[in-house]
Amino acid sequence: MAHVLVIGASRGIGLELVRQCRAAGAQVTATARDDAGAARLAELGAAALTLDVTEAASCAGFAWAIDGESFDEAWLAAGVYGPRTAGLDVPTQADFDRVLHTNVLGAMRLLPVLAGHLAPGARLAVLSSRMGSIGARGSAAGWLYRASKAALNSVLKDASLALAGRAVCVALHPGWVRTDMGGAGADLDVAASVADLRRTLAALTPADNGGFFNHDGMPIPW
Ligand SMILES: NC(=O)c1ccc[n+]([C@@H]2O[C@H](COP(=O)([O-])OP(=O)(O)OC[C@H]3O[C@@H](n4cnc5c(N)ncnc54)[C@H](OP(=O)(O)O)[C@@H]3O)[C@@H](O)[C@H]2O)c1
């Protein structure tokens, strides 16, 4: 039975990943920040752990909690959007810290932990965003979020180099998805996005290590 880890699974895409992986018969370990989120995970039959990716002590506790575990798939879904800006609005220090600490520092704390818990040939995905692509960029809206996802992509690339030959590590864009973050007017139902993401991850080969892909498997320029 495959063992899947989902970080940031209290709601949205992370929660749907847990639902679909459980329905497919996988053993799932997943994280939430509070008791209500953990209860939703337990209801789905996942082992629920508490983790706030912005807290160093929480990340250390998570590392301790997964001692001895080995994952065939790992998904880093935790993320925040931050201020919904249109142009070159200067971010507050608090917004900058919240978005960069969640989307980038969290990954830089957790990827080294996960590196020691990946089964041979494991697949690891960070949920990035097409908004983080510099090559495909056509708007400055949400520039703080864009900067954070561009930085996350850099961090993922480094992880893919460090783990080459041991795991396949990719950045995935889930599409514009109807979640709290994506909003009610988004293109994609969360179930359809997650079905695509899981199919795409499953189809990866070692040659895809370090890539940036759309939910449907199409490459996205950095
Ligand atoms: N929805 C889209 O259209 C879209 C498009 C591109 C990329 N993405 C990316 O996909 C990922 C999931 O997005 P979503 O749409 O599912 O967002 P969402 O519905 O807003 O859910 C965000 C998830 O991240 C968790 N989270 C936030 N801050 C955290 C922290 N400090 N520590 C641990 N967990 C934290 C939340 O937990 P709490 O419940 O505790 O807040 C929640 O489980 C994000 O990385 C996002 O950037 C989404």
PDBQT file of the ligand as one rigid body, heavy atoms in Angstrom, charges set to zero:
ROOT
HETATM    1  N1  LIG A 301      -6.815  27.570  -5.774  1.00  0.00    +0.000 N 
HETATM    2  C1  LIG A 301      -6.119  27.951  -6.828  1.00  0.00    +0.000 C 
HETATM    3  O1  LIG A 301      -6.664  28.446  -7.829  1.00  0.00    +0.000 OA
HETATM    4  C2  LIG A 301      -4.619  27.783  -6.826  1.00  0.00    +0.000 A 
HETATM    5  C3  LIG A 301      -3.929  28.123  -8.007  1.00  0.00    +0.000 A 
HETATM    6  C4  LIG A 301      -2.538  27.962  -8.036  1.00  0.00    +0.000 A 
HETATM    7  C5  LIG A 301      -1.862  27.455  -6.945  1.00  0.00    +0.000 A 
HETATM    8  N2  LIG A 301      -2.553  27.139  -5.806  1.00  0.00    +0.000 N 
HETATM    9  C6  LIG A 301      -1.775  26.647  -4.672  1.00  0.00    +0.000 C 
HETATM   10  O2  LIG A 301      -2.311  25.408  -4.224  1.00  0.00    +0.000 OA
HETATM   11  C7  LIG A 301      -2.109  25.278  -2.811  1.00  0.00    +0.000 C 
HETATM   12  C8  LIG A 301      -3.442  24.965  -2.137  1.00  0.00    +0.000 C 
HETATM   13  O3  LIG A 301      -4.338  26.033  -2.458  1.00  0.00    +0.000 OA
HETATM   14  P1  LIG A 301      -5.891  26.008  -2.072  1.00  0.00    +0.000 P 
HETATM   15  O4  LIG A 301      -6.601  26.617  -3.214  1.00  0.00    +0.000 OA
HETATM   16  O5  LIG A 301      -6.264  24.674  -1.576  1.00  0.00    +0.000 OA
HETATM   17  O6  LIG A 301      -5.880  27.070  -0.879  1.00  0.00    +0.000 OA
HETATM   18  P2  LIG A 301      -6.828  27.193   0.401  1.00  0.00    +0.000 P 
HETATM   19  O7  LIG A 301      -8.157  26.614   0.138  1.00  0.00    +0.000 OA
HETATM   20  O8  LIG A 301      -6.707  28.616   0.823  1.00  0.00    +0.000 OA
HETATM   21  O9  LIG A 301      -6.083  26.233   1.478  1.00  0.00    +0.000 OA
HETATM   22  C9  LIG A 301      -4.791  26.576   1.900  1.00  0.00    +0.000 C 
HETATM   23  C10 LIG A 301      -4.269  25.461   2.784  1.00  0.00    +0.000 C 
HETATM   24  O10 LIG A 301      -2.950  25.844   3.239  1.00  0.00    +0.000 OA
HETATM   25  C11 LIG A 301      -2.933  25.740   4.650  1.00  0.00    +0.000 C 
HETATM   26  N3  LIG A 301      -2.015  26.696   5.268  1.00  0.00    +0.000 N 
HETATM   27  C12 LIG A 301      -1.970  28.037   5.121  1.00  0.00    +0.000 A 
HETATM   28  N4  LIG A 301      -1.017  28.563   5.909  1.00  0.00    +0.000 NA
HETATM   29  C13 LIG A 301      -0.455  27.524   6.564  1.00  0.00    +0.000 A 
HETATM   30  C14 LIG A 301       0.562  27.396   7.534  1.00  0.00    +0.000 A 
HETATM   31  N5  LIG A 301       1.219  28.481   8.013  1.00  0.00    +0.000 N 
HETATM   32  N6  LIG A 301       0.899  26.170   7.989  1.00  0.00    +0.000 NA
HETATM   33  C15 LIG A 301       0.240  25.071   7.545  1.00  0.00    +0.000 A 
HETATM   34  N7  LIG A 301      -0.750  25.115   6.648  1.00  0.00    +0.000 NA
HETATM   35  C16 LIG A 301      -1.090  26.321   6.163  1.00  0.00    +0.000 A 
HETATM   36  C17 LIG A 301      -4.379  26.059   5.080  1.00  0.00    +0.000 C 
HETATM   37  O11 LIG A 301      -4.584  25.650   6.414  1.00  0.00    +0.000 OA
HETATM   38  P3  LIG A 301      -5.605  26.467   7.414  1.00  0.00    +0.000 P 
HETATM   39  O12 LIG A 301      -6.980  25.901   7.151  1.00  0.00    +0.000 OA
HETATM   40  O13 LIG A 301      -5.068  26.163   8.764  1.00  0.00    +0.000 OA
HETATM   41  O14 LIG A 301      -5.510  27.919   7.058  1.00  0.00    +0.000 OA
HETATM   42  C18 LIG A 301      -5.128  25.256   4.028  1.00  0.00    +0.000 C 
HETATM   43  O15 LIG A 301      -5.150  23.889   4.378  1.00  0.00    +0.000 OA
HETATM   44  C19 LIG A 301      -1.489  26.597  -2.343  1.00  0.00    +0.000 C 
HETATM   45  O16 LIG A 301      -0.093  26.446  -2.220  1.00  0.00    +0.000 OA
HETATM   46  C20 LIG A 301      -1.810  27.552  -3.471  1.00  0.00    +0.000 C 
HETATM   47  O17 LIG A 301      -0.876  28.611  -3.571  1.00  0.00    +0.000 OA
HETATM   48  C21 LIG A 301      -3.910  27.283  -5.729  1.00  0.00    +0.000 A 
ENDROOT
TORSDOF 0
